[in-house]
Amino acid sequence: MPRLDLYYNIISPPCRVVLLFAKWLKLELNLIELDVLKREHYKPEFLKHYIPTLVDGDVVVWESSAILIYLAEKYSTDDTLYPKDNALRAKVNQRLFYDIGTLMRSVTTYYHPILMGGEGKLEDFKKVQDAVGVLNSFLGASRWTAGEHITVADFAIAVTVAALDGVLHFDFSVYPNVHRWYEQCKRELVGYTDITHEAAQKTQAFLDRFRAMRAAEQQLLCVQSHEPHKEETNDRGDQQQQHYTELQTQPRSVRTDNVPASTIASSSKSDDSTKMATED
């Protein structure tokens, strides 16, 4: 079997999907972890800038759903994971697209403001509930999301549901079919609990780093925004000091046309006395 390189970071749900599915297929992956905060996925040697990215010899695949389909078609021993039957495959594809375009999107839309230190919107949380309600209807008549056999769609959706549970502490008790299926995934998907647990730990560390970096950036922006005002204030102070100095050093003109001569003479004598006293 050729070497399978996976560029990934476990904090990314799509990356966890690929890790989980590879374990199910008993594939050995050469894991290449990228630090997204250091923007390692933008290094010249990593041309795709997406994680996960799978490299299988000359074949390069990114986008988690595309990777799942590729691995299932090439390395699965049967076609139940990604059926060859057109109708069954269409249902699996629909579940995959539901996860990407509805469930995961609703979760990220609601969670993003929380990640930034704010609060999620109630209307966005309602969309999360609606999306989980759709999943509950999928599972009403079948053991897995697309039928009685596990498919690639279950791996994708299982990771999104785990994120709902771990990050948002979502209450699945009002969605009995989802609750039943979720517990089933925990029991039957190889490595599901371990991958989810490791992801939770590293996600917390990532969030701590991210928030510290964000706080430092905001503090720097605050300092930079005050620097022009400070310079302007200093310039104004310098101008005022210069004006004050000029007023102090500017020679005063004394009008003597209405001053008695005796007063002028007296002033001259006083100045001479002061000068002499200083020289002594």
C-alpha positions in Angstrom: 0.0 0.0 0.0 1.4 3.4 -0.9 2.1 6.0 1.8 -0.9 8.2 2.6 0.0 11.6 3.8 -2.6 13.6 5.6 -2.1 17.3 6.3 -4.4 18.1 9.2 -5.0 19.6 12.6 -7.3 17.6 15.0 -9.1 20.7 16.2 -10.7 20.9 12.7 -13.9 18.8 12.5 -13.4 17.9 8.8 -9.9 16.6 9.7 -11.4 14.4 12.5 -13.8 13.0 9.9 -10.9 11.7 7.8 -9.0 10.4 10.9 -12.1 8.5 12.0 -12.9 7.0 8.6 -9.2 5.9 8.1 -9.4 4.0 11.3 -12.6 2.3 10.2 -10.8 1.2 7.0 -7.7 0.3 9.0 -5.5 2.6 6.9 -2.2 3.9 8.2 -1.8 7.6 7.7 1.4 9.6 7.8 0.0 12.5 9.8 1.5 16.0 9.1 0.1 18.4 11.7 -0.1 22.1 10.7 -0.3 24.9 13.2 -3.0 27.2 11.7 -2.3 30.0 14.1 1.2 30.1 12.7 -0.3 29.9 9.2 1.8 26.8 8.4 -0.9 25.8 5.8 0.3 28.9 3.8 3.9 27.8 3.5 5.1 27.5 -0.1 5.6 23.7 0.2 1.9 23.3 1.1 0.3 24.5 -2.1 -3.4 23.8 -1.4 -3.9 25.9 1.8 -6.7 23.6 2.9 -6.9 21.1 5.7 -7.5 18.2 5.5 -5.5 17.4 2.4 -4.7 13.8 1.5 -1.8 12.9 -0.7 -1.9 9.3 -2.1 1.0 9.0 -4.5 0.3 11.4 -7.3 -3.3 11.9 -6.2 -4.0 15.0 -4.1 -7.5 15.4 -2.6 -8.8 18.1 -0.3 -12.3 18.7 1.2 -13.2 16.1 3.8 -16.3 14.7 1.9 -14.2 14.2 -1.3 -11.5 12.4 0.7 -14.1 10.1 2.3 -15.5 9.2 -1.1 -12.0 8.7 -2.5 -10.9 6.4 0.3 -14.2 4.4 0.2 -14.0 3.8 -3.5 -10.3 2.9 -3.5 -9.8 1.1 -0.2 -13.2 -0.3 1.0 -13.7 -4.0 0.6 -17.4 -3.6 -0.2 -19.7 -0.9 -1.6 -21.9 -0.3 1.5 -19.9 2.6 2.7 -20.4 4.4 -0.6 -22.9 2.5 -2.7 -22.6 1.9 -6.4 -26.4 1.8 -6.7 -27.5 5.3 -8.0 -30.5 5.7 -5.8 -28.6 4.7 -2.6 -25.6 6.8 -3.6 -27.9 9.8 -4.1 -29.2 9.4 -0.6 -25.7 9.2 0.8 -24.6 12.3 -1.2 -27.7 14.1 0.1 -26.7 13.4 3.7 -23.2 14.6 3.0 -24.4 17.8 1.5 -26.9 18.2 4.4 -24.0 18.1 6.8 -21.9 20.6 4.9 -24.6 23.0 3.9 -27.1 22.8 6.7 -25.9 21.2 10.0 -22.3 22.3 10.1 -23.1 25.7 8.7 -25.7 26.4 11.3 -23.3 25.3 14.1 -20.5 27.5 12.8 -22.8 30.5 12.3 -24.0 30.3 15.8 -20.7 29.5 17.4 -18.5 32.1 15.6 -19.5 35.1 17.7 -18.9 33.0 20.9 -15.5 32.2 19.6 -14.8 35.9 19.2 -15.8 36.5 22.8 -19.4 37.5 22.2 -22.7 35.7 22.3 -24.6 33.7 19.8 -27.8 34.9 18.4 -31.1 33.3 19.4 -32.3 33.1 15.8 -29.0 31.3 14.8 -29.5 28.8 17.6 -33.0 28.2 16.3 -31.4 27.2 13.0 -29.2 24.7 14.8 -32.3 23.2 16.4 -34.1 23.0 13.0 -31.1 21.3 11.5 -30.9 18.7 14.2 -34.7 18.2 13.7 -34.0 17.3 10.1 -31.4 14.7 11.2 -33.9 13.3 13.7 -36.3 12.7 10.8 -33.6 11.0 8.7 -33.0 8.5 11.5 -36.7 7.9 12.2 -37.0 4.9 9.8 -33.4 3.6 9.7 -30.5 2.6 11.9 -28.0 4.8 10.2 -28.4 8.2 8.5 -28.9 6.8 5.0 -30.2 3.3 5.6 -29.5 0.1 7.5 -25.8 0.2 6.7 -23.2 2.6 7.9 -22.0 5.0 5.1 -19.5 7.8 4.7 -22.3 10.2 5.7 -22.4 8.8 9.2 -18.8 9.6 9.8 -19.2 13.2 8.6 -22.3 13.9 10.6 -21.1 12.1 13.7 -18.2 14.5 14.1 -20.5 17.5 13.7 -22.8 16.1 16.3 -19.9 15.5 18.6 -18.9 19.2 18.2 -22.5 20.2 19.1 -22.2 18.1 22.2 -18.7 19.2 23.2 -18.7 22.9 22.3 -22.4 23.9 22.7 -23.5 21.2 25.2 -26.5 20.6 23.0 -29.4 18.8 24.6 -30.2 15.8 22.4 -32.8 14.4 24.7 -35.6 16.0 22.8 -34.4 14.4 19.6 -34.7 10.7 20.5 -33.6 9.3 17.1 -30.4 11.5 17.1 -29.8 10.5 20.7 -30.0 6.8 19.9 -27.8 7.1 16.8 -25.2 9.3 18.7 -24.8 6.7 21.4 -24.5 4.1 18.7 -21.7 6.0 17.1 -19.8 6.3 20.4 -20.0 2.5 20.8 -19.4 1.3 17.2 -17.1 3.8 15.4 -13.5 2.8 16.0 -11.5 5.5 17.8 -14.5 7.8 18.1 -14.2 8.5 21.8 -10.4 8.8 21.7 -10.3 11.2 18.8 -13.1 13.3 20.2 -11.4 13.5 23.6 -8.0 14.5 22.1 -9.7 17.1 20.0 -11.5 18.6 23.0 -8.2 19.0 24.9 -6.3 20.5 21.9 -9.3 22.7 21.0 -9.2 24.3 24.5 -5.5 24.9 24.2 -6.0 26.4 20.7 -8.8 28.7 22.0 -6.5 29.9 24.8 -3.8 30.7 22.4 -6.2 32.3 19.9 -7.8 34.5 22.5 -4.4 35.6 23.9 -3.2 36.5 20.4 -6.5 38.4 19.7 -6.2 40.3 23.0 -2.6 41.3 22.2 -3.6 42.4 18.7 -6.5 44.5 20.1 -4.2 46.1 22.7 -1.6 46.9 20.0 -4.3 48.5 17.9 -5.5 50.5 20.9 -2.0 51.8 21.5 -1.5 52.7 17.9 -4.8 54.5 17.7 -3.7 56.7 20.6 -0.3 57.5 19.2 -1.4 60.1 16.6 -3.5 61.9 19.3 -0.5 61.9 21.6 1.8 63.3 18.9 -0.8 66.0 18.1 -1.1 66.9 21.8 2.7 67.1 22.1 2.9 69.3 19.0 0.2 71.6 20.4 2.1 71.7 23.7 5.3 72.6 21.9 3.6 75.4 20.0 2.1 76.8 23.2 5.5 76.6 25.0 7.2 78.3 22.0 4.6 81.1 22.0 4.9 81.6 25.8 8.7 81.8 25.4 8.4 84.3 22.7 6.2 86.4 24.9 8.7 86.2 27.7 11.7 87.1 25.7 10.1 89.8 23.4 11.5 93.2 24.4 8.8 95.5 25.9 8.4 99.0 24.5 8.1 101.6 27.3 6.4 104.8 26.5 8.2 107.7 28.0 6.3 110.6 26.5 4.0 111.0 29.5 6.5 109.9 32.2 8.2 112.7 34.2 12.0 113.0 33.6 12.7 112.6 37.3 11.0 109.1 37.3 13.2 108.1 34.3 16.3 109.2 36.0 15.4 107.4 39.1 14.8 104.2 37.2 18.2 104.6 35.5 19.9 105.0 38.8 18.1 101.9 40.2 19.3 99.8 37.2 22.9 101.0 37.7 22.7 100.1 41.4 21.4 96.6 40.7 24.1 96.1 38.1 26.8 97.2 40.5 25.5 95.0 43.3 25.5 92.0 41.0 29.0 92.6 39.8 30.2 92.8 43.4 
